Amino acid sequence: MKITRKSGLTGEINTRDLNITPKQYAAYLSGALAQQAFPHLSADDREFIMTGITPEEWAEFVAAVEEV
């Protein structure tokens, strides 16, 4: 299922194709914790669903913070 989210870090619009069902996504939107709704997804994929932040954005952010 394709999920499109606005990154809470960069403000960019990102889309990822994740192995989730509409029923799982509806459960999450209704208040289920991401870990409960998507136990089979990686932490990176759950983070994307919650915040819109991609693993690449996190890597760039961490690298920038480490430079300071």
PyMOL Python script that loads the backbone (N, CA, C, O; Angstrom):
from pymol import cmd

cmd.read_pdbstr("""\
ATOM      1  N   MET A   1       0.860  -1.168   0.000  1.00  0.00           N
ATOM      2  CA  MET A   1       0.000   0.000   0.000  1.00  0.00           C
ATOM      3  C   MET A   1       0.904   1.229   0.000  1.00  0.00           C
ATOM      4  O   MET A   1       1.841   1.319   0.793  1.00  0.00           O
ATOM      5  N   LYS A   2       0.619   2.167  -0.888  1.00  0.00           N
ATOM      6  CA  LYS A   2       1.422   3.386  -0.949  1.00  0.00           C
ATOM      7  C   LYS A   2       0.937   4.366   0.114  1.00  0.00           C
ATOM      8  O   LYS A   2      -0.253   4.659   0.223  1.00  0.00           O
ATOM      9  N   ILE A   3       1.895   4.860   0.893  1.00  0.00           N
ATOM     10  CA  ILE A   3       1.616   5.827   1.949  1.00  0.00           C
ATOM     11  C   ILE A   3       2.375   7.110   1.621  1.00  0.00           C
ATOM     12  O   ILE A   3       3.578   7.072   1.363  1.00  0.00           O
ATOM     13  N   THR A   4       1.688   8.223   1.629  1.00  0.00           N
ATOM     14  CA  THR A   4       2.306   9.522   1.380  1.00  0.00           C
ATOM     15  C   THR A   4       2.185  10.345   2.648  1.00  0.00           C
ATOM     16  O   THR A   4       1.105  10.495   3.220  1.00  0.00           O
ATOM     17  N   ARG A   5       3.330  10.877   3.073  1.00  0.00           N
ATOM     18  CA  ARG A   5       3.355  11.676   4.302  1.00  0.00           C
ATOM     19  C   ARG A   5       4.281  12.876   4.106  1.00  0.00           C
ATOM     20  O   ARG A   5       5.213  12.827   3.303  1.00  0.00           O
ATOM     21  N   LYS A   6       4.018  13.936   4.836  1.00  0.00           N
ATOM     22  CA  LYS A   6       4.888  15.100   4.855  1.00  0.00           C
ATOM     23  C   LYS A   6       5.909  14.889   5.970  1.00  0.00           C
ATOM     24  O   LYS A   6       5.540  14.615   7.112  1.00  0.00           O
ATOM     25  N   SER A   7       7.174  15.016   5.641  1.00  0.00           N
ATOM     26  CA  SER A   7       8.237  14.810   6.620  1.00  0.00           C
ATOM     27  C   SER A   7       8.173  15.860   7.713  1.00  0.00           C
ATOM     28  O   SER A   7       8.121  17.058   7.436  1.00  0.00           O
ATOM     29  N   GLY A   8       8.176  15.406   8.945  1.00  0.00           N
ATOM     30  CA  GLY A   8       8.220  16.312  10.081  1.00  0.00           C
ATOM     31  C   GLY A   8       9.583  16.946  10.262  1.00  0.00           C
ATOM     32  O   GLY A   8       9.739  17.876  11.054  1.00  0.00           O
ATOM     33  N   LEU A   9      10.570  16.453   9.535  1.00  0.00           N
ATOM     34  CA  LEU A   9      11.938  16.961   9.649  1.00  0.00           C
ATOM     35  C   LEU A   9      12.250  17.975   8.563  1.00  0.00           C
ATOM     36  O   LEU A   9      12.804  19.038   8.846  1.00  0.00           O
ATOM     37  N   THR A  10      11.893  17.654   7.310  1.00  0.00           N
ATOM     38  CA  THR A  10      12.256  18.518   6.186  1.00  0.00           C
ATOM     39  C   THR A  10      11.073  19.233   5.548  1.00  0.00           C
ATOM     40  O   THR A  10      11.258  20.207   4.818  1.00  0.00           O
ATOM     41  N   GLY A  11       9.869  18.762   5.815  1.00  0.00           N
ATOM     42  CA  GLY A  11       8.686  19.331   5.182  1.00  0.00           C
ATOM     43  C   GLY A  11       8.425  18.784   3.791  1.00  0.00           C
ATOM     44  O   GLY A  11       7.445  19.163   3.150  1.00  0.00           O
ATOM     45  N   GLU A  12       9.295  17.892   3.313  1.00  0.00           N
ATOM     46  CA  GLU A  12       9.112  17.299   1.991  1.00  0.00           C
ATOM     47  C   GLU A  12       7.991  16.256   2.019  1.00  0.00           C
ATOM     48  O   GLU A  12       7.724  15.636   3.048  1.00  0.00           O
ATOM     49  N   ILE A  13       7.350  16.080   0.875  1.00  0.00           N
ATOM     50  CA  ILE A  13       6.317  15.060   0.720  1.00  0.00           C
ATOM     51  C   ILE A  13       7.008  13.788   0.225  1.00  0.00           C
ATOM     52  O   ILE A  13       7.675  13.801  -0.810  1.00  0.00           O
ATOM     53  N   ASN A  14       6.849  12.703   0.960  1.00  0.00           N
ATOM     54  CA  ASN A  14       7.476  11.430   0.623  1.00  0.00           C
ATOM     55  C   ASN A  14       6.409  10.355   0.478  1.00  0.00           C
ATOM     56  O   ASN A  14       5.412  10.359   1.200  1.00  0.00           O
ATOM     57  N   THR A  15       6.622   9.439  -0.455  1.00  0.00           N
ATOM     58  CA  THR A  15       5.732   8.299  -0.652  1.00  0.00           C
ATOM     59  C   THR A  15       6.562   7.030  -0.580  1.00  0.00           C
ATOM     60  O   THR A  15       7.636   6.945  -1.174  1.00  0.00           O
ATOM     61  N   ARG A  16       6.060   6.052   0.146  1.00  0.00           N
ATOM     62  CA  ARG A  16       6.709   4.742   0.220  1.00  0.00           C
ATOM     63  C   ARG A  16       5.648   3.671   0.029  1.00  0.00           C
ATOM     64  O   ARG A  16       4.506   3.829   0.459  1.00  0.00           O
ATOM     65  N   ASP A  17       6.036   2.585  -0.619  1.00  0.00           N
ATOM     66  CA  ASP A  17       5.146   1.448  -0.814  1.00  0.00           C
ATOM     67  C   ASP A  17       5.447   0.450   0.299  1.00  0.00           C
ATOM     68  O   ASP A  17       6.495  -0.195   0.291  1.00  0.00           O
ATOM     69  N   LEU A  18       4.530   0.325   1.256  1.00  0.00           N
ATOM     70  CA  LEU A  18       4.747  -0.496   2.438  1.00  0.00           C
ATOM     71  C   LEU A  18       3.841  -1.724   2.424  1.00  0.00           C
ATOM     72  O   LEU A  18       2.736  -1.693   1.882  1.00  0.00           O
ATOM     73  N   ASN A  19       4.321  -2.784   3.021  1.00  0.00           N
ATOM     74  CA  ASN A  19       3.586  -4.040   3.085  1.00  0.00           C
ATOM     75  C   ASN A  19       2.569  -3.992   4.233  1.00  0.00           C
ATOM     76  O   ASN A  19       2.734  -4.640   5.266  1.00  0.00           O
ATOM     77  N   ILE A  20       1.514  -3.200   4.011  1.00  0.00           N
ATOM     78  CA  ILE A  20       0.445  -3.098   5.005  1.00  0.00           C
ATOM     79  C   ILE A  20      -0.894  -3.179   4.283  1.00  0.00           C
ATOM     80  O   ILE A  20      -0.990  -2.951   3.077  1.00  0.00           O
ATOM     81  N   THR A  21      -1.914  -3.509   5.052  1.00  0.00           N
ATOM     82  CA  THR A  21      -3.257  -3.591   4.485  1.00  0.00           C
ATOM     83  C   THR A  21      -4.056  -2.339   4.856  1.00  0.00           C
ATOM     84  O   THR A  21      -3.726  -1.655   5.825  1.00  0.00           O
ATOM     85  N   PRO A  22      -5.098  -2.041   4.090  1.00  0.00           N
ATOM     86  CA  PRO A  22      -5.968  -0.923   4.466  1.00  0.00           C
ATOM     87  C   PRO A  22      -6.536  -1.099   5.882  1.00  0.00           C
ATOM     88  O   PRO A  22      -6.702  -0.120   6.610  1.00  0.00           O
ATOM     89  N   LYS A  23      -6.830  -2.339   6.268  1.00  0.00           N
ATOM     90  CA  LYS A  23      -7.367  -2.599   7.610  1.00  0.00           C
ATOM     91  C   LYS A  23      -6.343  -2.233   8.691  1.00  0.00           C
ATOM     92  O   LYS A  23      -6.701  -1.647   9.713  1.00  0.00           O
ATOM     93  N   GLN A  24      -5.073  -2.578   8.467  1.00  0.00           N
ATOM     94  CA  GLN A  24      -4.028  -2.228   9.437  1.00  0.00           C
ATOM     95  C   GLN A  24      -3.869  -0.710   9.526  1.00  0.00           C
ATOM     96  O   GLN A  24      -3.742  -0.153  10.616  1.00  0.00           O
ATOM     97  N   TYR A  25      -3.878  -0.053   8.375  1.00  0.00           N
ATOM     98  CA  TYR A  25      -3.713   1.398   8.366  1.00  0.00           C
ATOM     99  C   TYR A  25      -4.892   2.079   9.058  1.00  0.00           C
ATOM    100  O   TYR A  25      -4.711   3.056   9.785  1.00  0.00           O
ATOM    101  N   ALA A  26      -6.093   1.564   8.829  1.00  0.00           N
ATOM    102  CA  ALA A  26      -7.278   2.122   9.488  1.00  0.00           C
ATOM    103  C   ALA A  26      -7.179   1.949  10.995  1.00  0.00           C
ATOM    104  O   ALA A  26      -7.561   2.847  11.745  1.00  0.00           O
ATOM    105  N   ALA A  27      -6.671   0.806  11.452  1.00  0.00           N
ATOM    106  CA  ALA A  27      -6.495   0.581  12.891  1.00  0.00           C
ATOM    107  C   ALA A  27      -5.532   1.605  13.464  1.00  0.00           C
ATOM    108  O   ALA A  27      -5.770   2.146  14.544  1.00  0.00           O
ATOM    109  N   TYR A  28      -4.449   1.877  12.754  1.00  0.00           N
ATOM    110  CA  TYR A  28      -3.478   2.872  13.211  1.00  0.00           C
ATOM    111  C   TYR A  28      -4.131   4.259  13.274  1.00  0.00           C
ATOM    112  O   TYR A  28      -3.988   4.974  14.265  1.00  0.00           O
ATOM    113  N   LEU A  29      -4.834   4.624  12.226  1.00  0.00           N
ATOM    114  CA  LEU A  29      -5.486   5.936  12.198  1.00  0.00           C
ATOM    115  C   LEU A  29      -6.553   6.070  13.275  1.00  0.00           C
ATOM    116  O   LEU A  29      -6.887   7.181  13.687  1.00  0.00           O
ATOM    117  N   SER A  30      -7.090   4.943  13.732  1.00  0.00           N
ATOM    118  CA  SER A  30      -8.102   4.957  14.787  1.00  0.00           C
ATOM    119  C   SER A  30      -7.502   4.952  16.182  1.00  0.00           C
ATOM    120  O   SER A  30      -8.230   4.968  17.175  1.00  0.00           O
ATOM    121  N   GLY A  31      -6.165   4.929  16.264  1.00  0.00           N
ATOM    122  CA  GLY A  31      -5.534   5.039  17.572  1.00  0.00           C
ATOM    123  C   GLY A  31      -4.626   3.901  17.994  1.00  0.00           C
ATOM    124  O   GLY A  31      -3.990   3.986  19.045  1.00  0.00           O
ATOM    125  N   ALA A  32      -4.548   2.841  17.208  1.00  0.00           N
ATOM    126  CA  ALA A  32      -3.643   1.744  17.560  1.00  0.00           C
ATOM    127  C   ALA A  32      -2.198   2.231  17.459  1.00  0.00           C
ATOM    128  O   ALA A  32      -1.866   3.028  16.582  1.00  0.00           O
ATOM    129  N   LEU A  33      -1.355   1.752  18.350  1.00  0.00           N
ATOM    130  CA  LEU A  33       0.067   2.081  18.276  1.00  0.00           C
ATOM    131  C   LEU A  33       0.654   1.473  17.013  1.00  0.00           C
ATOM    132  O   LEU A  33       0.217   0.409  16.576  1.00  0.00           O
ATOM    133  N   ALA A  34       1.630   2.129  16.431  1.00  0.00           N
ATOM    134  CA  ALA A  34       2.254   1.627  15.204  1.00  0.00           C
ATOM    135  C   ALA A  34       2.823   0.231  15.429  1.00  0.00           C
ATOM    136  O   ALA A  34       2.740  -0.617  14.540  1.00  0.00           O
ATOM    137  N   GLN A  35       3.398  -0.019  16.599  1.00  0.00           N
ATOM    138  CA  GLN A  35       3.972  -1.333  16.897  1.00  0.00           C
ATOM    139  C   GLN A  35       2.900  -2.417  16.917  1.00  0.00           C
ATOM    140  O   GLN A  35       3.173  -3.571  16.590  1.00  0.00           O
ATOM    141  N   GLN A  36       1.688  -2.047  17.299  1.00  0.00           N
ATOM    142  CA  GLN A  36       0.587  -3.006  17.331  1.00  0.00           C
ATOM    143  C   GLN A  36      -0.037  -3.184  15.954  1.00  0.00           C
ATOM    144  O   GLN A  36      -0.347  -4.305  15.552  1.00  0.00           O
ATOM    145  N   ALA A  37      -0.222  -2.098  15.240  1.00  0.00           N
ATOM    146  CA  ALA A  37      -0.868  -2.160  13.931  1.00  0.00           C
ATOM    147  C   ALA A  37       0.038  -2.783  12.868  1.00  0.00           C
ATOM    148  O   ALA A  37      -0.439  -3.439  11.942  1.00  0.00           O
ATOM    149  N   PHE A  38       1.359  -2.571  13.010  1.00  0.00           N
ATOM    150  CA  PHE A  38       2.304  -3.021  11.995  1.00  0.00           C
ATOM    151  C   PHE A  38       3.483  -3.773  12.621  1.00  0.00           C
ATOM    152  O   PHE A  38       4.628  -3.353  12.447  1.00  0.00           O
ATOM    153  N   PRO A  39       3.240  -4.859  13.336  1.00  0.00           N
ATOM    154  CA  PRO A  39       4.340  -5.536  14.036  1.00  0.00           C
ATOM    155  C   PRO A  39       5.394  -6.122  13.092  1.00  0.00           C
ATOM    156  O   PRO A  39       6.528  -6.371  13.503  1.00  0.00           O
ATOM    157  N   HIS A  40       5.024  -6.338  11.848  1.00  0.00           N
ATOM    158  CA  HIS A  40       5.938  -6.943  10.874  1.00  0.00           C
ATOM    159  C   HIS A  40       6.845  -5.924  10.187  1.00  0.00           C
ATOM    160  O   HIS A  40       7.802  -6.306   9.515  1.00  0.00           O
ATOM    161  N   LEU A  41       6.554  -4.627  10.349  1.00  0.00           N
ATOM    162  CA  LEU A  41       7.360  -3.597   9.688  1.00  0.00           C
ATOM    163  C   LEU A  41       8.617  -3.283  10.492  1.00  0.00           C
ATOM    164  O   LEU A  41       8.672  -3.495  11.703  1.00  0.00           O
ATOM    165  N   SER A  42       9.608  -2.779   9.798  1.00  0.00           N
ATOM    166  CA  SER A  42      10.832  -2.337  10.465  1.00  0.00           C
ATOM    167  C   SER A  42      10.563  -1.045  11.227  1.00  0.00           C
ATOM    168  O   SER A  42       9.564  -0.367  10.990  1.00  0.00           O
ATOM    169  N   ALA A  43      11.451  -0.721  12.127  1.00  0.00           N
ATOM    170  CA  ALA A  43      11.326   0.535  12.874  1.00  0.00           C
ATOM    171  C   ALA A  43      11.346   1.724  11.914  1.00  0.00           C
ATOM    172  O   ALA A  43      10.631   2.702  12.130  1.00  0.00           O
ATOM    173  N   ASP A  44      12.156   1.649  10.858  1.00  0.00           N
ATOM    174  CA  ASP A  44      12.215   2.735   9.870  1.00  0.00           C
ATOM    175  C   ASP A  44      10.867   2.916   9.172  1.00  0.00           C
ATOM    176  O   ASP A  44      10.419   4.046   8.973  1.00  0.00           O
ATOM    177  N   ASP A  45      10.225   1.819   8.803  1.00  0.00           N
ATOM    178  CA  ASP A  45       8.932   1.913   8.129  1.00  0.00           C
ATOM    179  C   ASP A  45       7.849   2.453   9.068  1.00  0.00           C
ATOM    180  O   ASP A  45       7.010   3.255   8.659  1.00  0.00           O
ATOM    181  N   ARG A  46       7.872   2.012  10.314  1.00  0.00           N
ATOM    182  CA  ARG A  46       6.888   2.544  11.281  1.00  0.00           C
ATOM    183  C   ARG A  46       7.144   4.029  11.528  1.00  0.00           C
ATOM    184  O   ARG A  46       6.200   4.812  11.635  1.00  0.00           O
ATOM    185  N   GLU A  47       8.401   4.416  11.616  1.00  0.00           N
ATOM    186  CA  GLU A  47       8.737   5.840  11.799  1.00  0.00           C
ATOM    187  C   GLU A  47       8.204   6.662  10.635  1.00  0.00           C
ATOM    188  O   GLU A  47       7.680   7.758  10.833  1.00  0.00           O
ATOM    189  N   PHE A  48       8.336   6.142   9.431  1.00  0.00           N
ATOM    190  CA  PHE A  48       7.815   6.857   8.264  1.00  0.00           C
ATOM    191  C   PHE A  48       6.308   7.063   8.379  1.00  0.00           C
ATOM    192  O   PHE A  48       5.805   8.154   8.110  1.00  0.00           O
ATOM    193  N   ILE A  49       5.597   6.029   8.773  1.00  0.00           N
ATOM    194  CA  ILE A  49       4.141   6.151   8.910  1.00  0.00           C
ATOM    195  C   ILE A  49       3.792   7.202   9.964  1.00  0.00           C
ATOM    196  O   ILE A  49       2.859   7.984   9.777  1.00  0.00           O
ATOM    197  N   MET A  50       4.536   7.222  11.067  1.00  0.00           N
ATOM    198  CA  MET A  50       4.210   8.152  12.159  1.00  0.00           C
ATOM    199  C   MET A  50       4.620   9.588  11.850  1.00  0.00           C
ATOM    200  O   MET A  50       3.889  10.518  12.191  1.00  0.00           O
ATOM    201  N   THR A  51       5.778   9.789  11.208  1.00  0.00           N
ATOM    202  CA  THR A  51       6.334  11.140  11.078  1.00  0.00           C
ATOM    203  C   THR A  51       6.591  11.599   9.653  1.00  0.00           C
ATOM    204  O   THR A  51       6.816  12.785   9.411  1.00  0.00           O
ATOM    205  N   GLY A  52       6.559  10.658   8.699  1.00  0.00           N
ATOM    206  CA  GLY A  52       6.887  11.003   7.319  1.00  0.00           C
ATOM    207  C   GLY A  52       8.378  11.105   7.055  1.00  0.00           C
ATOM    208  O   GLY A  52       8.790  11.437   5.943  1.00  0.00           O
ATOM    209  N   ILE A  53       9.185  10.824   8.058  1.00  0.00           N
ATOM    210  CA  ILE A  53      10.638  10.938   7.922  1.00  0.00           C
ATOM    211  C   ILE A  53      11.196   9.634   7.362  1.00  0.00           C
ATOM    212  O   ILE A  53      10.915   8.554   7.882  1.00  0.00           O
ATOM    213  N   THR A  54      11.990   9.745   6.295  1.00  0.00           N
ATOM    214  CA  THR A  54      12.603   8.575   5.669  1.00  0.00           C
ATOM    215  C   THR A  54      13.940   8.259   6.343  1.00  0.00           C
ATOM    216  O   THR A  54      14.514   9.120   7.010  1.00  0.00           O
ATOM    217  N   PRO A  55      14.434   7.040   6.175  1.00  0.00           N
ATOM    218  CA  PRO A  55      15.749   6.703   6.722  1.00  0.00           C
ATOM    219  C   PRO A  55      16.858   7.605   6.164  1.00  0.00           C
ATOM    220  O   PRO A  55      17.814   7.931   6.867  1.00  0.00           O
ATOM    221  N   GLU A  56      16.720   7.996   4.912  1.00  0.00           N
ATOM    222  CA  GLU A  56      17.729   8.873   4.300  1.00  0.00           C
ATOM    223  C   GLU A  56      17.726  10.252   4.960  1.00  0.00           C
ATOM    224  O   GLU A  56      18.786  10.837   5.181  1.00  0.00           O
ATOM    225  N   GLU A  57      16.547  10.768   5.272  1.00  0.00           N
ATOM    226  CA  GLU A  57      16.465  12.064   5.951  1.00  0.00           C
ATOM    227  C   GLU A  57      17.079  11.984   7.343  1.00  0.00           C
ATOM    228  O   GLU A  57      17.785  12.899   7.767  1.00  0.00           O
ATOM    229  N   TRP A  58      16.810  10.880   8.061  1.00  0.00           N
ATOM    230  CA  TRP A  58      17.412  10.707   9.384  1.00  0.00           C
ATOM    231  C   TRP A  58      18.928  10.689   9.284  1.00  0.00           C
ATOM    232  O   TRP A  58      19.613  11.324  10.087  1.00  0.00           O
ATOM    233  N   ALA A  59      19.459   9.961   8.298  1.00  0.00           N
ATOM    234  CA  ALA A  59      20.911   9.868   8.131  1.00  0.00           C
ATOM    235  C   ALA A  59      21.525  11.240   7.866  1.00  0.00           C
ATOM    236  O   ALA A  59      22.565  11.576   8.432  1.00  0.00           O
ATOM    237  N   GLU A  60      20.883  12.033   7.005  1.00  0.00           N
ATOM    238  CA  GLU A  60      21.369  13.387   6.721  1.00  0.00           C
ATOM    239  C   GLU A  60      21.301  14.268   7.969  1.00  0.00           C
ATOM    240  O   GLU A  60      22.220  15.043   8.233  1.00  0.00           O
ATOM    241  N   PHE A  61      20.226  14.153   8.727  1.00  0.00           N
ATOM    242  CA  PHE A  61      20.064  14.945   9.945  1.00  0.00           C
ATOM    243  C   PHE A  61      21.141  14.597  10.969  1.00  0.00           C
ATOM    244  O   PHE A  61      21.759  15.486  11.554  1.00  0.00           O
ATOM    245  N   VAL A  62      21.361  13.313  11.180  1.00  0.00           N
ATOM    246  CA  VAL A  62      22.371  12.879  12.157  1.00  0.00           C
ATOM    247  C   VAL A  62      23.750  13.347  11.728  1.00  0.00           C
ATOM    248  O   VAL A  62      24.529  13.811  12.561  1.00  0.00           O
ATOM    249  N   ALA A  63      24.068  13.234  10.433  1.00  0.00           N
ATOM    250  CA  ALA A  63      25.368  13.680   9.931  1.00  0.00           C
ATOM    251  C   ALA A  63      25.542  15.177  10.159  1.00  0.00           C
ATOM    252  O   ALA A  63      26.627  15.624  10.531  1.00  0.00           O
ATOM    253  N   ALA A  64      24.484  15.954   9.940  1.00  0.00           N
ATOM    254  CA  ALA A  64      24.566  17.399  10.136  1.00  0.00           C
ATOM    255  C   ALA A  64      24.765  17.745  11.608  1.00  0.00           C
ATOM    256  O   ALA A  64      25.528  18.655  11.933  1.00  0.00           O
ATOM    257  N   VAL A  65      24.091  17.031  12.494  1.00  0.00           N
ATOM    258  CA  VAL A  65      24.227  17.290  13.925  1.00  0.00           C
ATOM    259  C   VAL A  65      25.627  16.917  14.402  1.00  0.00           C
ATOM    260  O   VAL A  65      26.208  17.616  15.233  1.00  0.00           O
ATOM    261  N   GLU A  66      26.168  15.825  13.884  1.00  0.00           N
ATOM    262  CA  GLU A  66      27.508  15.405  14.267  1.00  0.00           C
ATOM    263  C   GLU A  66      28.592  16.385  13.822  1.00  0.00           C
ATOM    264  O   GLU A  66      29.663  16.441  14.425  1.00  0.00           O
ATOM    265  N   GLU A  67      28.318  17.155  12.771  1.00  0.00           N
ATOM    266  CA  GLU A  67      29.275  18.140  12.280  1.00  0.00           C
ATOM    267  C   GLU A  67      29.363  19.343  13.214  1.00  0.00           C
ATOM    268  O   GLU A  67      30.375  20.043  13.235  1.00  0.00           O
ATOM    269  N   VAL A  68      28.327  19.578  13.969  1.00  0.00           N
ATOM    270  CA  VAL A  68      28.273  20.770  14.843  1.00  0.00           C
ATOM    271  C   VAL A  68      29.168  20.610  16.034  1.00  0.00           C
ATOM    272  O   VAL A  68      29.248  21.509  16.871  1.00  0.00           O
TER     273      VAL A  68
END
""", "prot")
cmd.dss("prot")
cmd.show_as("cartoon", "prot")
cmd.util.cbc("prot")
cmd.orient("prot")
